[in-house]
Amino acid sequence: MEAEPGSASMQTIPKAKDSTMSDRIFGVFGLLLAIFYIWAATIIKDSFMVDVVGPRAFPYMVGAVLGISSLYFIFRPDDEPAWPLFRDFAEIVFAAAVMLLYAWALPEVGFLISTVFATAYLTWRLGTKPLWSLVTGVLTSGGIYVVFHLILGLSLAKGPLGF
């Protein structure tokens, strides 16, 4: 049974007339980053072997796309988004912390072990049961190791066990 529009169960919080600050703040941050990125590209030195476009062309293109995209966010913002609750925000922070810990642990304990734990934690937080998260971590780590190290011959971080 659906509630009638305007009834007590359909009440929403009224929004402010101009509730677009999130996109504009994001756009200004992106524009500043684009300006910095283009400036950093200007100080790239040419090497003795320079191709036709030179080493600065790609950074200029990336900076230009970032700047144009940021201007869009500034001048055409969307309505204010529904921000995650503190619990959901904490999940995002913990996921980012796991990725930083993964990068730190990679040279210390090696690719296989680091990837097992990082993948297992992230899949567990996405809703997989703990045992299946561990299975997913082992299979993902092993699969990537086989493809990139054994088949393609690429070097991956070695742990204390030598793999």
C-alpha positions in Angstrom: 0.0 0.0 0.0 1.5 3.3 -1.1 1.2 6.5 0.8 -0.5 9.4 -0.7 1.7 12.4 -1.7 1.7 14.9 1.1 0.8 12.4 3.8 2.9 12.1 6.9 4.8 9.0 5.7 5.9 10.9 2.5 7.4 13.9 4.2 10.9 15.0 3.0 13.3 17.5 4.3 13.0 20.7 2.3 16.2 21.7 0.4 17.7 25.1 0.4 17.1 27.1 -2.8 20.8 26.9 -3.9 22.0 23.5 -2.6 24.9 23.0 -5.0 28.0 23.7 -3.0 29.4 20.2 -3.1 29.8 20.2 -6.9 31.2 23.7 -6.9 33.8 23.0 -4.2 34.7 19.8 -6.1 35.0 21.9 -9.3 37.2 24.5 -7.7 39.5 21.8 -6.3 39.7 20.2 -9.7 40.4 23.5 -11.5 43.2 24.3 -9.1 44.6 20.8 -9.6 44.4 21.3 -13.4 46.2 24.6 -13.2 48.9 23.0 -11.0 49.1 20.0 -13.4 49.6 22.2 -16.5 52.2 24.4 -14.6 54.1 21.2 -13.6 54.0 20.1 -17.3 55.7 23.4 -18.3 58.7 22.6 -16.3 59.4 19.2 -17.9 62.7 19.4 -19.6 63.2 18.2 -23.2 65.5 15.2 -23.5 68.0 14.8 -26.3 65.6 12.4 -28.0 62.4 14.4 -28.5 59.5 13.2 -30.7 57.3 15.6 -32.6 54.8 16.3 -29.9 57.3 16.4 -27.0 57.0 15.2 -23.5 54.5 17.9 -22.4 51.7 17.2 -24.8 50.0 14.5 -22.8 50.1 16.3 -19.5 48.7 19.4 -21.2 45.8 17.3 -22.6 45.1 15.8 -19.2 45.2 19.2 -17.6 42.9 20.7 -20.2 40.3 17.9 -19.9 40.4 18.2 -16.1 40.1 21.9 -16.2 37.1 21.8 -18.6 35.4 19.1 -16.6 35.9 21.2 -13.4 34.4 24.3 -15.1 31.4 22.2 -15.9 31.0 21.3 -12.2 31.4 24.9 -11.2 28.9 26.4 -13.7 26.4 23.5 -14.0 26.2 21.8 -10.6 23.7 19.1 -9.8 21.5 19.1 -6.7 23.1 18.5 -3.4 23.9 14.7 -3.1 22.8 12.5 -0.2 26.0 12.2 1.7 26.7 8.8 3.4 26.0 8.4 7.1 29.0 8.4 9.5 29.0 4.5 9.5 29.2 4.4 5.7 31.8 7.1 5.6 33.9 5.1 8.1 33.7 2.1 5.8 35.1 4.2 3.0 37.9 5.5 5.2 38.8 1.9 6.4 38.8 0.7 2.7 41.2 3.5 1.8 43.4 2.6 4.9 43.5 -1.0 3.8 44.7 0.1 0.3 47.5 2.3 2.0 48.4 -0.6 4.2 48.5 -2.9 1.2 50.9 -0.5 -0.6 53.1 -0.4 2.6 53.0 -4.2 3.1 53.6 -5.2 -0.5 57.5 -4.9 -0.5 57.6 -6.3 3.1 55.5 -9.5 2.8 55.3 -9.9 -1.0 52.5 -9.8 -3.6 50.7 -13.0 -2.8 50.3 -12.6 0.9 49.4 -8.9 0.8 46.9 -9.4 -2.0 45.2 -12.2 -0.2 44.5 -10.1 2.9 43.6 -6.9 1.0 41.2 -8.7 -1.3 39.7 -10.7 1.5 39.0 -7.7 3.6 37.5 -5.6 0.8 35.3 -8.4 -0.4 34.2 -9.1 3.1 33.2 -5.4 3.5 31.3 -5.6 0.3 29.1 -8.3 1.8 30.7 -11.7 1.2 30.8 -14.2 4.1 34.3 -14.3 5.8 35.2 -17.8 4.6 34.3 -17.0 1.0 36.2 -13.7 1.3 39.3 -15.6 2.2 38.7 -18.0 -0.7 38.2 -15.0 -3.1 41.5 -13.5 -1.8 43.5 -16.6 -2.3 42.0 -17.2 -5.8 42.4 -13.6 -6.9 46.0 -13.4 -5.6 46.9 -16.8 -7.1 45.2 -15.9 -10.4 47.0 -12.6 -10.8 50.3 -14.2 -9.9 49.9 -16.9 -12.5 48.9 -14.5 -15.3 51.4 -11.7 -14.6 54.4 -13.5 -13.2 54.3 -17.0 -14.6 52.7 -16.4 -18.0 53.7 -12.8 -18.8 57.0 -12.9 -16.9 56.5 -9.7 -15.1 58.2 -9.1 -11.7 56.0 -8.9 -8.7 57.0 -8.1 -5.1 58.7 -11.1 -3.5 57.9 -11.9 0.1 59.9 -13.7 2.8 59.0 -17.0 1.3 60.5 -16.1 -2.1 57.2 -15.7 -4.0 
